[in-house]
């Protein structure tokens, strides 16, 4: 075990690798394995055993020399550390094509994200339900969020209004923005921001083909 | 203009930043602007003007000192370079919650990705159409792809079969895999691989909140 306390801040690249390990050890569990070493994980995933051991030192688990980690315990600890076992309340702004698609993806719930409402200004979606999730007019957000207390806001509006809607979400109490637009929004320092640009990934695929 | 020829291989981080510039200059165009300098872009996006000028040197455009880039031309050149103006043929494996959501997101088409078919082994989705896209049994993929000639395969299967399905896609002629599973698949060197792990991004949000 390294000197990292489980409470020291884990760097983002390490944090992003943890779900890979989780997904692999879950497969091992399914195959009936009970122990796994970082060397074994390294063989399957393009990350060195040293890096894996270092990454895992941020979570509260001890590996044993020559035996490795107990798989059941590792899954438990990783899911807990990654926040997948607690339900987090979210809202979504922009019920267009991608927004509606995310509302209908109930898979996110299995990872701890529960979207409680969609917001839009388009009368053709307001009042509708998608996958049981109601869509309201954006004007109602501030009042509705006093009750909902959503901390996470998913941003799937057209890129040209992304900044303005982000500002509006923050005014209404949102503390973390998951930005799916290709627009590079700016947020105050205390606001968590994650950009998931599907189009940037597409561009890489197209360019490399 | 730098020494980079437009055909020299652009590094992935630069490639991923180009859609940010595109989305910002599109906004400027909408606002009636005609010219933009890298300094102006830098002010809005957290990237230095030098870096922006360097990134843009990979695409076939010339900026003029003190005037900057012609916006209309920059949009044209960026969209072309990023591959958003040509339609690319894709198929999708795993018509579960996320897979079905991606099939219904017609927004991808605007960025040059046309999904022609979904594949699954679950009889409850086989034979269905989602957003006009037919879903076939996975067994039919190799034969169907002889006609379709899809180069891009979107992977939204359960993580424990991600590797096996990826291998199968490659056998059927897929040359680029867009992996949405949290599983770290391995592919031969000539295959393009992009990982878009929604769950890893969620983990970062949860951890930072």
Contacts between the chains, C-beta under 8 A, distances in Angstrom:
chain1	res1	chain2	res2	distance
A	10	B	207	6.9
A	12	B	204	6.0
A	15	B	200	7.7
A	15	B	203	6.0
A	15	B	204	5.5
A	15	B	207	5.8
A	16	B	197	7.4
A	16	B	200	4.5
A	16	B	201	7.9
A	16	B	203	7.3
A	16	B	204	6.5
A	18	B	200	7.9
A	18	B	203	6.6
A	19	B	182	4.5
A	19	B	197	6.1
A	19	B	199	5.2
A	19	B	200	4.7
A	19	B	203	5.8
A	20	B	182	6.5
A	20	B	183	7.3
A	20	B	184	4.4
A	20	B	197	8.0
A	20	B	200	7.8
A	22	B	182	7.0
A	23	B	159	4.4
A	23	B	181	7.2
A	23	B	182	4.2
A	23	B	183	4.7
A	23	B	184	7.4
A	24	B	183	7.0
A	24	B	184	6.9
A	26	B	159	7.1
A	26	B	160	7.1
A	27	B	159	6.9
A	27	B	160	4.7
A	27	B	183	7.4
A	30	B	160	5.8
A	44	B	184	7.3
A	44	B	186	7.9
A	45	B	184	4.4
A	46	B	184	6.8
A	46	B	186	7.2
A	81	B	207	7.7
A	82	B	203	4.2
A	82	B	206	6.7
A	82	B	207	7.1
A	83	B	202	7.5
A	83	B	203	6.3
A	83	B	206	2.9
A	83	B	207	6.2
A	84	B	199	7.6
A	84	B	202	7.8
A	84	B	203	7.3
A	84	B	206	7.7
A	86	B	206	7.7
A	88	B	206	6.2
A	88	B	209	7.7
A	96	B	107	6.9
A	97	B	104	7.4
A	97	B	105	4.9
A	97	B	106	5.0
A	97	B	107	4.1
A	98	B	105	5.1
A	98	B	107	5.0
A	100	B	104	7.0
A	100	B	105	8.0
A	101	B	101	3.8
A	101	B	102	6.5
A	101	B	104	5.3
A	101	B	105	4.2
A	102	B	101	6.5
A	104	B	97	7.4
A	104	B	100	7.0
A	104	B	101	5.3
A	104	B	104	7.0
A	105	B	97	4.9
A	105	B	98	5.1
A	105	B	100	8.0
A	105	B	101	4.2
A	106	B	97	5.0
A	107	B	96	6.9
A	107	B	97	4.1
A	107	B	98	5.0
A	108	B	198	7.3
A	108	B	202	7.4
A	111	B	198	7.9
A	111	B	199	5.0
A	111	B	202	5.5
A	112	B	202	7.0
A	112	B	206	6.5
A	113	B	202	5.8
A	151	B	209	6.1
A	152	B	205	6.3
A	152	B	209	7.7
A	159	B	23	4.5
A	159	B	26	7.0
A	159	B	27	6.9
A	160	B	26	7.1
A	160	B	27	4.7
A	160	B	30	5.8
A	175	B	209	6.2
A	176	B	205	4.8
A	176	B	208	7.0
A	176	B	209	5.5
A	178	B	201	6.8
A	178	B	202	7.7
A	178	B	205	6.2
A	181	B	23	7.2
A	182	B	19	4.5
A	182	B	20	6.5
A	182	B	22	7.1
A	182	B	23	4.2
A	183	B	20	7.4
A	183	B	23	4.7
A	183	B	24	7.0
A	183	B	27	7.4
A	184	B	20	4.4
A	184	B	23	7.4
A	184	B	24	6.9
A	184	B	44	7.3
A	184	B	45	4.4
A	184	B	46	6.8
A	186	B	44	7.8
A	186	B	46	7.3
A	192	B	204	7.9
A	192	B	205	5.7
A	192	B	208	4.4
A	192	B	209	5.9
A	194	B	201	4.7
A	194	B	204	5.6
A	194	B	205	5.3
A	196	B	196	7.0
A	196	B	198	6.6
A	196	B	201	5.2
A	197	B	16	7.4
A	197	B	19	6.2
A	197	B	20	8.0
A	198	B	108	7.3
A	198	B	111	7.9
A	198	B	196	6.6
A	199	B	19	5.2
A	199	B	84	7.6
A	199	B	111	5.0
A	200	B	15	7.7
A	200	B	16	4.5
A	200	B	18	7.9
A	200	B	19	4.7
A	200	B	20	7.8
A	201	B	16	7.9
A	201	B	178	6.8
A	201	B	194	4.7
A	201	B	196	5.2
A	202	B	83	7.5
A	202	B	84	7.8
A	202	B	108	7.4
A	202	B	111	5.5
A	202	B	112	7.0
A	202	B	113	5.8
A	202	B	178	7.7
A	203	B	15	6.0
A	203	B	16	7.3
A	203	B	18	6.6
A	203	B	19	5.7
A	203	B	82	4.2
A	203	B	83	6.3
A	203	B	84	7.3
A	204	B	12	6.0
A	204	B	15	5.5
A	204	B	16	6.5
A	204	B	192	7.9
A	204	B	194	5.6
A	205	B	152	6.3
A	205	B	176	4.8
A	205	B	178	6.2
A	205	B	192	5.7
A	205	B	194	5.3
A	206	B	82	6.6
A	206	B	83	2.9
A	206	B	84	7.7
A	206	B	86	7.8
A	206	B	88	6.2
A	206	B	112	6.5
A	207	B	10	6.9
A	207	B	15	5.7
A	207	B	81	7.7
A	207	B	82	7.1
A	207	B	83	6.3
A	208	B	176	7.1
A	208	B	192	4.4
A	209	B	88	7.7
A	209	B	151	6.1
A	209	B	152	7.7
A	209	B	175	6.2
A	209	B	176	5.5
A	209	B	192	5.8
